[in-house]
Amino acid sequence: QVQLVESGGGLVQAGGALRLSCAASRDISSIFLMAWYRQAPGKQREFVARISSGGNTGYTDSAKGRFTASRDNAKNTMYLQMNGLKPEDTAVYYCQSIERGVVDWGQGTQVTVSS
């Protein structure tokens, strides 16, 4: 099990950028998959981006070309660089880790994009 703490959310104007961080309580180099999800008010939680232990990434269509997931194993931290933010990106963003079938979630960080 790993504890995850997100940070970096906030209020930004449309077209702006934010970098979210997901700090883990232990070494993440062995964690098979880490991912970002988001949940907007009244909607289900949805996948945003993922990054494997080998550095392979994947994105939902709305994030492609705008968001970049990365991980720094030395700092036990995963990041989500979000550029060209849109009002529809407003949501609580959660990080997730999957290791040996165990799924852990952070508590989330709020991202609000004003038009």
C-alpha positions as CSV (number, residue, x, y, z in Angstrom):
1,Q,0.0,0.0,0.0
2,V,1.1,3.6,-0.7
3,Q,-0.2,6.9,0.5
4,L,-0.6,9.5,-2.2
5,V,-0.9,13.2,-1.7
6,E,-1.8,15.5,-4.6
7,S,-0.9,19.2,-4.8
8,G,-0.7,22.0,-7.3
9,G,-4.3,22.6,-8.0
10,G,-5.9,26.1,-8.1
11,L,-7.7,28.7,-10.0
12,V,-6.5,29.6,-13.5
13,Q,-7.8,31.4,-16.5
14,A,-8.6,29.6,-19.7
15,G,-5.5,29.1,-21.7
16,G,-3.3,29.0,-18.6
17,A,-1.2,26.1,-17.2
18,L,-0.8,24.2,-14.0
19,R,1.4,21.4,-12.8
20,L,0.0,18.9,-10.5
21,S,2.1,16.7,-8.2
22,C,1.4,13.4,-6.6
23,A,3.8,12.6,-3.8
24,A,4.0,9.0,-2.7
25,S,4.9,7.8,0.8
26,R,7.5,5.3,-0.5
27,D,9.6,4.4,-3.5
28,I,7.6,4.4,-6.7
29,S,10.1,2.8,-9.0
30,S,8.4,-0.6,-8.7
31,I,4.9,0.7,-9.0
32,F,3.6,-0.8,-12.3
33,L,1.2,2.0,-13.2
34,M,0.4,5.4,-12.0
35,A,-2.5,7.5,-13.3
36,W,-4.4,10.7,-13.1
37,Y,-8.2,10.8,-12.9
38,R,-10.6,13.7,-12.5
39,Q,-14.2,14.1,-11.3
40,A,-16.3,17.1,-12.3
41,P,-19.4,18.1,-10.2
42,G,-22.2,15.8,-11.0
43,K,-20.1,13.5,-13.2
44,Q,-18.4,10.2,-12.8
45,R,-14.6,10.0,-12.2
46,E,-12.8,9.7,-15.5
47,F,-9.4,8.7,-16.7
48,V,-7.0,11.5,-17.8
49,A,-3.5,10.1,-18.1
50,R,-1.3,7.2,-17.1
51,I,2.4,6.4,-16.9
52,S,4.0,3.0,-16.5
53,S,7.1,2.1,-14.6
54,G,8.9,2.1,-17.9
55,G,7.7,5.6,-18.8
56,N,5.1,4.7,-21.3
57,T,2.2,7.2,-21.3
58,G,-1.4,7.2,-22.4
59,Y,-4.0,10.0,-22.4
60,T,-7.7,10.5,-22.9
61,D,-8.5,12.2,-26.2
62,S,-9.3,15.5,-24.6
63,A,-5.9,15.6,-22.9
64,K,-3.7,14.6,-25.8
65,G,-1.4,17.4,-26.9
66,R,-2.2,19.5,-23.8
67,F,-1.3,17.4,-20.8
68,T,1.9,15.5,-20.1
69,A,2.3,12.9,-17.4
70,S,5.8,12.2,-15.9
71,R,7.3,10.6,-12.9
72,D,10.5,11.3,-10.9
73,N,11.3,8.1,-9.1
74,A,14.1,9.8,-7.1
75,K,11.5,12.1,-5.6
76,N,8.8,9.5,-5.4
77,T,6.5,11.9,-7.3
78,M,4.3,11.8,-10.4
79,Y,3.4,14.9,-12.2
80,L,0.7,16.2,-14.6
81,Q,1.7,19.2,-16.6
82,M,-1.5,20.8,-18.0
83,N,-1.3,23.5,-20.7
84,G,-4.0,25.2,-22.6
85,L,-6.5,24.7,-19.9
86,K,-10.2,24.9,-20.7
87,P,-13.2,25.5,-18.5
88,E,-14.3,21.9,-19.1
89,D,-11.0,20.8,-17.4
90,T,-12.5,22.0,-14.1
91,A,-12.6,19.1,-11.7
92,V,-11.0,17.4,-8.7
93,Y,-7.9,15.6,-9.9
94,Y,-6.9,12.4,-8.3
95,C,-3.8,10.3,-8.6
96,Q,-3.9,6.5,-8.6
97,S,-1.3,3.8,-8.2
98,I,-1.6,0.1,-9.2
99,E,0.9,-2.4,-7.9
100,R,0.4,-6.2,-7.6
101,G,-3.4,-5.7,-7.9
102,V,-3.6,-3.1,-5.1
103,V,-5.1,0.2,-6.1
104,D,-4.5,3.3,-4.0
105,W,-5.9,6.8,-4.4
106,G,-5.0,10.2,-3.2
107,Q,-7.4,12.7,-1.7
108,G,-7.6,14.9,-4.8
109,T,-6.7,18.5,-5.7
110,Q,-9.2,21.0,-7.1
111,V,-8.5,22.6,-10.5
112,T,-10.8,25.4,-11.5
113,V,-10.5,27.0,-15.0
114,S,-12.4,30.3,-15.5
115,S,-13.5,31.5,-18.9
